[in-house]
């Protein structure tokens, strides 16, 4: 059974199996405010992508276990890819990348290939986010 992802109205608290998109948050000082942010996790990965006009961003929070009985699998990749329709080809994978490569190597490889091998950020457990800075969409992290 493919993974199910539900939309959330809270782009600054995207929980596992949820996704959200939001408008760019304007900068008010030297800090980059998050446009999308994920709840803390030790084993999830999160996908972030800007829209083609760099005015919005989407975030998808993908847990290793997509439900009580099933791990994320190759069969789930089209579901994730479909959520990114209309978004830029610039994409990021954030979170437990090393853990996924070690424990779900085929599913991770299929996802990375489907997303055209995006940049990855694995700073360990913590809170991952993305916001617009002077260089476009930038990854944010705190622990």
Rosetta constraint file for C-alpha pairs under 8 A:
AtomPair CA 2 CA 75 HARMONIC 6.13 0.50
AtomPair CA 2 CA 76 HARMONIC 5.09 0.50
AtomPair CA 2 CA 79 HARMONIC 7.50 0.50
AtomPair CA 3 CA 17 HARMONIC 7.88 0.50
AtomPair CA 3 CA 66 HARMONIC 5.73 0.50
AtomPair CA 3 CA 67 HARMONIC 7.60 0.50
AtomPair CA 3 CA 72 HARMONIC 6.98 0.50
AtomPair CA 3 CA 76 HARMONIC 5.56 0.50
AtomPair CA 3 CA 79 HARMONIC 7.27 0.50
AtomPair CA 4 CA 17 HARMONIC 6.65 0.50
AtomPair CA 4 CA 66 HARMONIC 7.61 0.50
AtomPair CA 4 CA 79 HARMONIC 7.83 0.50
AtomPair CA 5 CA 17 HARMONIC 4.68 0.50
AtomPair CA 5 CA 18 HARMONIC 5.03 0.50
AtomPair CA 5 CA 19 HARMONIC 6.60 0.50
AtomPair CA 6 CA 17 HARMONIC 6.42 0.50
AtomPair CA 6 CA 18 HARMONIC 4.80 0.50
AtomPair CA 6 CA 19 HARMONIC 6.26 0.50
AtomPair CA 7 CA 18 HARMONIC 5.53 0.50
AtomPair CA 7 CA 19 HARMONIC 4.98 0.50
AtomPair CA 7 CA 20 HARMONIC 5.66 0.50
AtomPair CA 8 CA 14 HARMONIC 6.94 0.50
AtomPair CA 8 CA 18 HARMONIC 6.22 0.50
AtomPair CA 8 CA 19 HARMONIC 6.09 0.50
AtomPair CA 8 CA 20 HARMONIC 5.56 0.50
AtomPair CA 9 CA 20 HARMONIC 6.77 0.50
AtomPair CA 10 CA 14 HARMONIC 6.43 0.50
AtomPair CA 10 CA 20 HARMONIC 7.06 0.50
AtomPair CA 11 CA 19 HARMONIC 7.75 0.50
AtomPair CA 11 CA 20 HARMONIC 5.19 0.50
AtomPair CA 11 CA 21 HARMONIC 6.31 0.50
AtomPair CA 11 CA 22 HARMONIC 6.37 0.50
AtomPair CA 11 CA 35 HARMONIC 7.16 0.50
AtomPair CA 11 CA 36 HARMONIC 5.00 0.50
AtomPair CA 11 CA 37 HARMONIC 6.28 0.50
AtomPair CA 11 CA 38 HARMONIC 7.93 0.50
AtomPair CA 11 CA 59 HARMONIC 7.68 0.50
AtomPair CA 12 CA 34 HARMONIC 7.39 0.50
AtomPair CA 12 CA 35 HARMONIC 7.06 0.50
AtomPair CA 12 CA 36 HARMONIC 5.11 0.50
AtomPair CA 12 CA 37 HARMONIC 4.37 0.50
AtomPair CA 12 CA 38 HARMONIC 6.52 0.50
AtomPair CA 13 CA 36 HARMONIC 7.71 0.50
AtomPair CA 13 CA 37 HARMONIC 5.62 0.50
AtomPair CA 13 CA 38 HARMONIC 5.18 0.50
AtomPair CA 13 CA 39 HARMONIC 5.33 0.50
AtomPair CA 14 CA 18 HARMONIC 5.89 0.50
AtomPair CA 14 CA 19 HARMONIC 6.23 0.50
AtomPair CA 14 CA 20 HARMONIC 6.87 0.50
AtomPair CA 14 CA 36 HARMONIC 7.64 0.50
AtomPair CA 14 CA 37 HARMONIC 6.20 0.50
AtomPair CA 14 CA 38 HARMONIC 4.52 0.50
AtomPair CA 14 CA 39 HARMONIC 5.74 0.50
AtomPair CA 14 CA 59 HARMONIC 7.47 0.50
AtomPair CA 14 CA 60 HARMONIC 7.49 0.50
AtomPair CA 14 CA 61 HARMONIC 6.49 0.50
AtomPair CA 15 CA 19 HARMONIC 7.87 0.50
AtomPair CA 15 CA 38 HARMONIC 6.15 0.50
AtomPair CA 15 CA 39 HARMONIC 5.30 0.50
AtomPair CA 15 CA 61 HARMONIC 6.22 0.50
AtomPair CA 16 CA 39 HARMONIC 7.73 0.50
AtomPair CA 16 CA 44 HARMONIC 7.49 0.50
AtomPair CA 16 CA 61 HARMONIC 4.92 0.50
AtomPair CA 16 CA 62 HARMONIC 5.70 0.50
AtomPair CA 16 CA 63 HARMONIC 5.63 0.50
AtomPair CA 17 CA 60 HARMONIC 7.49 0.50
AtomPair CA 17 CA 61 HARMONIC 5.66 0.50
AtomPair CA 17 CA 62 HARMONIC 5.64 0.50
AtomPair CA 17 CA 63 HARMONIC 6.70 0.50
AtomPair CA 17 CA 66 HARMONIC 6.85 0.50
AtomPair CA 18 CA 60 HARMONIC 6.11 0.50
AtomPair CA 18 CA 61 HARMONIC 5.68 0.50
AtomPair CA 18 CA 62 HARMONIC 7.71 0.50
AtomPair CA 19 CA 58 HARMONIC 7.16 0.50
AtomPair CA 19 CA 59 HARMONIC 5.47 0.50
AtomPair CA 19 CA 60 HARMONIC 4.30 0.50
AtomPair CA 19 CA 61 HARMONIC 6.21 0.50
AtomPair CA 20 CA 36 HARMONIC 7.50 0.50
AtomPair CA 20 CA 58 HARMONIC 5.64 0.50
AtomPair CA 20 CA 59 HARMONIC 5.55 0.50
AtomPair CA 20 CA 60 HARMONIC 6.82 0.50
AtomPair CA 21 CA 36 HARMONIC 7.13 0.50
AtomPair CA 21 CA 56 HARMONIC 6.71 0.50
AtomPair CA 21 CA 57 HARMONIC 5.38 0.50
AtomPair CA 21 CA 58 HARMONIC 4.06 0.50
AtomPair CA 21 CA 59 HARMONIC 6.29 0.50
AtomPair CA 22 CA 35 HARMONIC 6.20 0.50
AtomPair CA 22 CA 36 HARMONIC 6.85 0.50
AtomPair CA 22 CA 56 HARMONIC 5.40 0.50
AtomPair CA 22 CA 57 HARMONIC 5.70 0.50
AtomPair CA 22 CA 58 HARMONIC 6.68 0.50
AtomPair CA 23 CA 35 HARMONIC 6.82 0.50
AtomPair CA 23 CA 55 HARMONIC 5.84 0.50
AtomPair CA 23 CA 56 HARMONIC 4.24 0.50
AtomPair CA 23 CA 57 HARMONIC 6.65 0.50
AtomPair CA 24 CA 35 HARMONIC 5.70 0.50
AtomPair CA 24 CA 54 HARMONIC 7.75 0.50
AtomPair CA 24 CA 55 HARMONIC 5.24 0.50
AtomPair CA 24 CA 56 HARMONIC 5.16 0.50
AtomPair CA 24 CA 57 HARMONIC 7.04 0.50
AtomPair CA 24 CA 131 HARMONIC 7.22 0.50
AtomPair CA 24 CA 132 HARMONIC 6.50 0.50
AtomPair CA 25 CA 33 HARMONIC 6.35 0.50
AtomPair CA 25 CA 34 HARMONIC 6.99 0.50
AtomPair CA 25 CA 35 HARMONIC 5.73 0.50
AtomPair CA 25 CA 131 HARMONIC 7.32 0.50
AtomPair CA 25 CA 132 HARMONIC 7.23 0.50
AtomPair CA 26 CA 33 HARMONIC 7.42 0.50
AtomPair CA 26 CA 132 HARMONIC 7.86 0.50
AtomPair CA 27 CA 31 HARMONIC 6.98 0.50
AtomPair CA 27 CA 32 HARMONIC 6.09 0.50
AtomPair CA 27 CA 33 HARMONIC 6.36 0.50
AtomPair CA 27 CA 133 HARMONIC 7.76 0.50
AtomPair CA 32 CA 131 HARMONIC 6.01 0.50
AtomPair CA 32 CA 132 HARMONIC 6.50 0.50
AtomPair CA 32 CA 133 HARMONIC 5.81 0.50
AtomPair CA 33 CA 131 HARMONIC 5.68 0.50
AtomPair CA 33 CA 132 HARMONIC 7.37 0.50
AtomPair CA 34 CA 129 HARMONIC 6.01 0.50
AtomPair CA 34 CA 130 HARMONIC 5.29 0.50
AtomPair CA 34 CA 131 HARMONIC 4.19 0.50
AtomPair CA 34 CA 132 HARMONIC 7.43 0.50
AtomPair CA 34 CA 140 HARMONIC 7.43 0.50
AtomPair CA 35 CA 56 HARMONIC 7.85 0.50
AtomPair CA 35 CA 57 HARMONIC 6.76 0.50
AtomPair CA 35 CA 129 HARMONIC 7.47 0.50
AtomPair CA 35 CA 130 HARMONIC 5.93 0.50
AtomPair CA 35 CA 131 HARMONIC 4.74 0.50
AtomPair CA 35 CA 132 HARMONIC 7.23 0.50
AtomPair CA 36 CA 57 HARMONIC 6.97 0.50
AtomPair CA 36 CA 58 HARMONIC 6.94 0.50
AtomPair CA 36 CA 59 HARMONIC 6.07 0.50
AtomPair CA 36 CA 129 HARMONIC 5.57 0.50
AtomPair CA 36 CA 130 HARMONIC 5.60 0.50
AtomPair CA 36 CA 131 HARMONIC 6.83 0.50
AtomPair CA 37 CA 59 HARMONIC 7.51 0.50
AtomPair CA 37 CA 127 HARMONIC 7.38 0.50
AtomPair CA 37 CA 128 HARMONIC 6.01 0.50
AtomPair CA 37 CA 129 HARMONIC 3.99 0.50
AtomPair CA 37 CA 130 HARMONIC 6.51 0.50
AtomPair CA 38 CA 46 HARMONIC 7.61 0.50
AtomPair CA 38 CA 59 HARMONIC 7.85 0.50
AtomPair CA 38 CA 61 HARMONIC 6.83 0.50
AtomPair CA 38 CA 127 HARMONIC 6.22 0.50
AtomPair CA 38 CA 128 HARMONIC 5.72 0.50
AtomPair CA 38 CA 129 HARMONIC 6.06 0.50
AtomPair CA 39 CA 127 HARMONIC 6.22 0.50
AtomPair CA 39 CA 128 HARMONIC 7.77 0.50
AtomPair CA 40 CA 125 HARMONIC 7.13 0.50
AtomPair CA 40 CA 126 HARMONIC 5.34 0.50
AtomPair CA 40 CA 127 HARMONIC 4.85 0.50
AtomPair CA 40 CA 128 HARMONIC 7.53 0.50
AtomPair CA 41 CA 95 HARMONIC 7.94 0.50
AtomPair CA 41 CA 125 HARMONIC 6.05 0.50
AtomPair CA 41 CA 126 HARMONIC 6.45 0.50
AtomPair CA 41 CA 127 HARMONIC 7.36 0.50
AtomPair CA 42 CA 95 HARMONIC 7.85 0.50
AtomPair CA 42 CA 96 HARMONIC 6.68 0.50
AtomPair CA 42 CA 124 HARMONIC 7.36 0.50
AtomPair CA 42 CA 125 HARMONIC 4.82 0.50
AtomPair CA 42 CA 126 HARMONIC 7.34 0.50
AtomPair CA 43 CA 63 HARMONIC 6.51 0.50
AtomPair CA 43 CA 64 HARMONIC 6.32 0.50
AtomPair CA 43 CA 95 HARMONIC 7.46 0.50
AtomPair CA 43 CA 96 HARMONIC 5.32 0.50
AtomPair CA 43 CA 99 HARMONIC 6.90 0.50
AtomPair CA 43 CA 100 HARMONIC 7.73 0.50
AtomPair CA 43 CA 125 HARMONIC 7.83 0.50
AtomPair CA 44 CA 61 HARMONIC 6.95 0.50
AtomPair CA 44 CA 62 HARMONIC 5.53 0.50
AtomPair CA 44 CA 63 HARMONIC 4.24 0.50
AtomPair CA 44 CA 64 HARMONIC 5.83 0.50
AtomPair CA 44 CA 95 HARMONIC 6.13 0.50
AtomPair CA 44 CA 96 HARMONIC 5.68 0.50
AtomPair CA 45 CA 61 HARMONIC 6.32 0.50
AtomPair CA 45 CA 62 HARMONIC 5.36 0.50
AtomPair CA 45 CA 63 HARMONIC 6.45 0.50
AtomPair CA 45 CA 64 HARMONIC 7.90 0.50
AtomPair CA 45 CA 93 HARMONIC 6.51 0.50
AtomPair CA 45 CA 94 HARMONIC 5.47 0.50
AtomPair CA 45 CA 95 HARMONIC 4.58 0.50
AtomPair CA 45 CA 96 HARMONIC 5.44 0.50
AtomPair CA 45 CA 97 HARMONIC 6.49 0.50
AtomPair CA 46 CA 59 HARMONIC 6.77 0.50
AtomPair CA 46 CA 60 HARMONIC 5.46 0.50
AtomPair CA 46 CA 61 HARMONIC 4.53 0.50
AtomPair CA 46 CA 62 HARMONIC 5.73 0.50
AtomPair CA 46 CA 93 HARMONIC 5.65 0.50
AtomPair CA 46 CA 94 HARMONIC 5.01 0.50
AtomPair CA 46 CA 95 HARMONIC 6.20 0.50
AtomPair CA 47 CA 58 HARMONIC 7.92 0.50
AtomPair CA 47 CA 59 HARMONIC 5.58 0.50
AtomPair CA 47 CA 60 HARMONIC 5.05 0.50
AtomPair CA 47 CA 61 HARMONIC 6.66 0.50
AtomPair CA 47 CA 62 HARMONIC 7.80 0.50
AtomPair CA 47 CA 91 HARMONIC 7.03 0.50
AtomPair CA 47 CA 92 HARMONIC 5.70 0.50
AtomPair CA 47 CA 93 HARMONIC 4.82 0.50
AtomPair CA 47 CA 94 HARMONIC 6.38 0.50
AtomPair CA 48 CA 57 HARMONIC 6.97 0.50
AtomPair CA 48 CA 58 HARMONIC 5.64 0.50
AtomPair CA 48 CA 59 HARMONIC 4.62 0.50
AtomPair CA 48 CA 60 HARMONIC 6.64 0.50
AtomPair CA 48 CA 91 HARMONIC 5.74 0.50
AtomPair CA 48 CA 92 HARMONIC 5.23 0.50
AtomPair CA 48 CA 93 HARMONIC 6.65 0.50
AtomPair CA 48 CA 94 HARMONIC 7.78 0.50
AtomPair CA 48 CA 130 HARMONIC 7.23 0.50
AtomPair CA 49 CA 57 HARMONIC 5.58 0.50
AtomPair CA 49 CA 58 HARMONIC 5.50 0.50
AtomPair CA 49 CA 59 HARMONIC 6.89 0.50
AtomPair CA 49 CA 84 HARMONIC 7.61 0.50
AtomPair CA 49 CA 87 HARMONIC 6.49 0.50
AtomPair CA 49 CA 88 HARMONIC 6.41 0.50
AtomPair CA 49 CA 89 HARMONIC 7.54 0.50
AtomPair CA 49 CA 90 HARMONIC 6.05 0.50
AtomPair CA 49 CA 91 HARMONIC 4.59 0.50
AtomPair CA 49 CA 92 HARMONIC 6.49 0.50
AtomPair CA 49 CA 137 HARMONIC 7.87 0.50
AtomPair CA 50 CA 54 HARMONIC 5.55 0.50
AtomPair CA 50 CA 55 HARMONIC 7.36 0.50
AtomPair CA 50 CA 56 HARMONIC 5.78 0.50
AtomPair CA 50 CA 57 HARMONIC 4.19 0.50
AtomPair CA 50 CA 58 HARMONIC 6.42 0.50
AtomPair CA 50 CA 87 HARMONIC 5.99 0.50
AtomPair CA 50 CA 88 HARMONIC 5.61 0.50
AtomPair CA 50 CA 90 HARMONIC 6.93 0.50
AtomPair CA 50 CA 91 HARMONIC 7.42 0.50
AtomPair CA 50 CA 137 HARMONIC 6.56 0.50
AtomPair CA 51 CA 55 HARMONIC 6.47 0.50
AtomPair CA 51 CA 56 HARMONIC 5.44 0.50
AtomPair CA 51 CA 57 HARMONIC 5.82 0.50
AtomPair CA 51 CA 58 HARMONIC 7.75 0.50
AtomPair CA 51 CA 86 HARMONIC 6.75 0.50
AtomPair CA 51 CA 87 HARMONIC 4.15 0.50
AtomPair CA 51 CA 88 HARMONIC 4.89 0.50
AtomPair CA 52 CA 86 HARMONIC 7.30 0.50
AtomPair CA 52 CA 87 HARMONIC 5.63 0.50
AtomPair CA 52 CA 88 HARMONIC 4.55 0.50
AtomPair CA 54 CA 136 HARMONIC 7.17 0.50
AtomPair CA 54 CA 137 HARMONIC 7.65 0.50
AtomPair CA 57 CA 87 HARMONIC 7.99 0.50
AtomPair CA 58 CA 84 HARMONIC 7.70 0.50
AtomPair CA 58 CA 87 HARMONIC 7.97 0.50
AtomPair CA 60 CA 80 HARMONIC 7.84 0.50
AtomPair CA 62 CA 66 HARMONIC 7.33 0.50
AtomPair CA 62 CA 72 HARMONIC 7.98 0.50
AtomPair CA 63 CA 72 HARMONIC 7.31 0.50
AtomPair CA 64 CA 71 HARMONIC 5.48 0.50
AtomPair CA 64 CA 72 HARMONIC 5.47 0.50
AtomPair CA 64 CA 100 HARMONIC 7.49 0.50
AtomPair CA 65 CA 69 HARMONIC 7.29 0.50
AtomPair CA 65 CA 70 HARMONIC 5.62 0.50
AtomPair CA 65 CA 71 HARMONIC 4.18 0.50
AtomPair CA 65 CA 72 HARMONIC 5.91 0.50
AtomPair CA 66 CA 70 HARMONIC 5.89 0.50
AtomPair CA 66 CA 71 HARMONIC 5.64 0.50
AtomPair CA 66 CA 72 HARMONIC 5.67 0.50
AtomPair CA 67 CA 71 HARMONIC 7.36 0.50
AtomPair CA 72 CA 76 HARMONIC 6.34 0.50
AtomPair CA 72 CA 104 HARMONIC 7.83 0.50
AtomPair CA 72 CA 107 HARMONIC 6.83 0.50
AtomPair CA 73 CA 77 HARMONIC 7.19 0.50
AtomPair CA 73 CA 104 HARMONIC 7.74 0.50
AtomPair CA 73 CA 106 HARMONIC 7.75 0.50
AtomPair CA 73 CA 107 HARMONIC 4.86 0.50
AtomPair CA 74 CA 106 HARMONIC 7.00 0.50
AtomPair CA 74 CA 107 HARMONIC 4.63 0.50
AtomPair CA 74 CA 108 HARMONIC 7.92 0.50
AtomPair CA 74 CA 110 HARMONIC 6.09 0.50
AtomPair CA 74 CA 111 HARMONIC 7.34 0.50
AtomPair CA 76 CA 80 HARMONIC 6.77 0.50
AtomPair CA 77 CA 81 HARMONIC 6.18 0.50
AtomPair CA 77 CA 107 HARMONIC 7.73 0.50
AtomPair CA 77 CA 110 HARMONIC 7.00 0.50
AtomPair CA 77 CA 111 HARMONIC 5.58 0.50
AtomPair CA 77 CA 114 HARMONIC 7.37 0.50
AtomPair CA 78 CA 82 HARMONIC 5.99 0.50
AtomPair CA 79 CA 83 HARMONIC 6.58 0.50
AtomPair CA 80 CA 84 HARMONIC 6.86 0.50
AtomPair CA 81 CA 85 HARMONIC 6.99 0.50
AtomPair CA 81 CA 114 HARMONIC 7.10 0.50
AtomPair CA 81 CA 115 HARMONIC 7.27 0.50
AtomPair CA 89 CA 115 HARMONIC 7.76 0.50
AtomPair CA 89 CA 116 HARMONIC 7.96 0.50
AtomPair CA 90 CA 118 HARMONIC 7.11 0.50
AtomPair CA 91 CA 115 HARMONIC 7.10 0.50
AtomPair CA 91 CA 118 HARMONIC 5.28 0.50
AtomPair CA 91 CA 119 HARMONIC 6.88 0.50
AtomPair CA 92 CA 118 HARMONIC 5.18 0.50
AtomPair CA 92 CA 119 HARMONIC 5.00 0.50
AtomPair CA 92 CA 120 HARMONIC 5.70 0.50
AtomPair CA 92 CA 121 HARMONIC 7.61 0.50
AtomPair CA 93 CA 97 HARMONIC 7.53 0.50
AtomPair CA 93 CA 118 HARMONIC 6.56 0.50
AtomPair CA 93 CA 119 HARMONIC 6.35 0.50
AtomPair CA 93 CA 120 HARMONIC 4.71 0.50
AtomPair CA 93 CA 121 HARMONIC 6.35 0.50
AtomPair CA 94 CA 120 HARMONIC 5.75 0.50
AtomPair CA 94 CA 121 HARMONIC 4.76 0.50
AtomPair CA 94 CA 122 HARMONIC 5.94 0.50
AtomPair CA 94 CA 128 HARMONIC 6.84 0.50
AtomPair CA 95 CA 121 HARMONIC 6.32 0.50
AtomPair CA 95 CA 122 HARMONIC 4.89 0.50
AtomPair CA 95 CA 123 HARMONIC 6.86 0.50
AtomPair CA 95 CA 124 HARMONIC 6.64 0.50
AtomPair CA 95 CA 125 HARMONIC 7.14 0.50
AtomPair CA 95 CA 128 HARMONIC 7.00 0.50
AtomPair CA 96 CA 100 HARMONIC 6.27 0.50
AtomPair CA 96 CA 122 HARMONIC 5.77 0.50
AtomPair CA 96 CA 123 HARMONIC 7.99 0.50
AtomPair CA 96 CA 124 HARMONIC 6.45 0.50
AtomPair CA 96 CA 125 HARMONIC 7.34 0.50
AtomPair CA 97 CA 101 HARMONIC 6.15 0.50
AtomPair CA 97 CA 120 HARMONIC 7.29 0.50
AtomPair CA 97 CA 121 HARMONIC 7.41 0.50
AtomPair CA 97 CA 122 HARMONIC 5.74 0.50
AtomPair CA 98 CA 102 HARMONIC 6.21 0.50
AtomPair CA 98 CA 122 HARMONIC 7.15 0.50
AtomPair CA 99 CA 103 HARMONIC 6.02 0.50
AtomPair CA 99 CA 104 HARMONIC 7.91 0.50
AtomPair CA 100 CA 104 HARMONIC 5.00 0.50
AtomPair CA 100 CA 105 HARMONIC 6.37 0.50
AtomPair CA 100 CA 108 HARMONIC 6.25 0.50
AtomPair CA 101 CA 105 HARMONIC 4.53 0.50
AtomPair CA 101 CA 108 HARMONIC 6.10 0.50
AtomPair CA 101 CA 109 HARMONIC 7.66 0.50
AtomPair CA 104 CA 108 HARMONIC 5.92 0.50
AtomPair CA 105 CA 109 HARMONIC 5.94 0.50
AtomPair CA 106 CA 110 HARMONIC 6.13 0.50
AtomPair CA 107 CA 111 HARMONIC 6.18 0.50
AtomPair CA 108 CA 112 HARMONIC 6.10 0.50
AtomPair CA 109 CA 113 HARMONIC 6.03 0.50
AtomPair CA 110 CA 114 HARMONIC 6.08 0.50
AtomPair CA 111 CA 115 HARMONIC 6.20 0.50
AtomPair CA 112 CA 116 HARMONIC 6.18 0.50
AtomPair CA 112 CA 117 HARMONIC 4.74 0.50
AtomPair CA 112 CA 118 HARMONIC 6.65 0.50
AtomPair CA 113 CA 117 HARMONIC 5.38 0.50
AtomPair CA 121 CA 139 HARMONIC 7.99 0.50
AtomPair CA 123 CA 141 HARMONIC 7.75 0.50
AtomPair CA 125 CA 143 HARMONIC 6.89 0.50
AtomPair CA 126 CA 141 HARMONIC 7.03 0.50
AtomPair CA 126 CA 142 HARMONIC 5.80 0.50
AtomPair CA 126 CA 143 HARMONIC 4.28 0.50
AtomPair CA 127 CA 141 HARMONIC 5.65 0.50
AtomPair CA 127 CA 142 HARMONIC 5.26 0.50
AtomPair CA 127 CA 143 HARMONIC 6.02 0.50
AtomPair CA 128 CA 139 HARMONIC 7.32 0.50
AtomPair CA 128 CA 140 HARMONIC 5.81 0.50
AtomPair CA 128 CA 141 HARMONIC 4.65 0.50
AtomPair CA 128 CA 142 HARMONIC 6.74 0.50
AtomPair CA 129 CA 139 HARMONIC 5.96 0.50
AtomPair CA 129 CA 140 HARMONIC 4.85 0.50
AtomPair CA 129 CA 141 HARMONIC 6.18 0.50
AtomPair CA 130 CA 137 HARMONIC 6.43 0.50
AtomPair CA 130 CA 138 HARMONIC 5.39 0.50
AtomPair CA 130 CA 139 HARMONIC 4.44 0.50
AtomPair CA 130 CA 140 HARMONIC 5.24 0.50
AtomPair CA 131 CA 137 HARMONIC 5.49 0.50
AtomPair CA 131 CA 138 HARMONIC 5.47 0.50
AtomPair CA 131 CA 139 HARMONIC 6.71 0.50
AtomPair CA 131 CA 140 HARMONIC 7.11 0.50
AtomPair CA 132 CA 136 HARMONIC 5.25 0.50
AtomPair CA 132 CA 137 HARMONIC 4.42 0.50
AtomPair CA 132 CA 138 HARMONIC 5.88 0.50
AtomPair CA 133 CA 137 HARMONIC 6.25 0.50
AtomPair CA 133 CA 138 HARMONIC 6.28 0.50
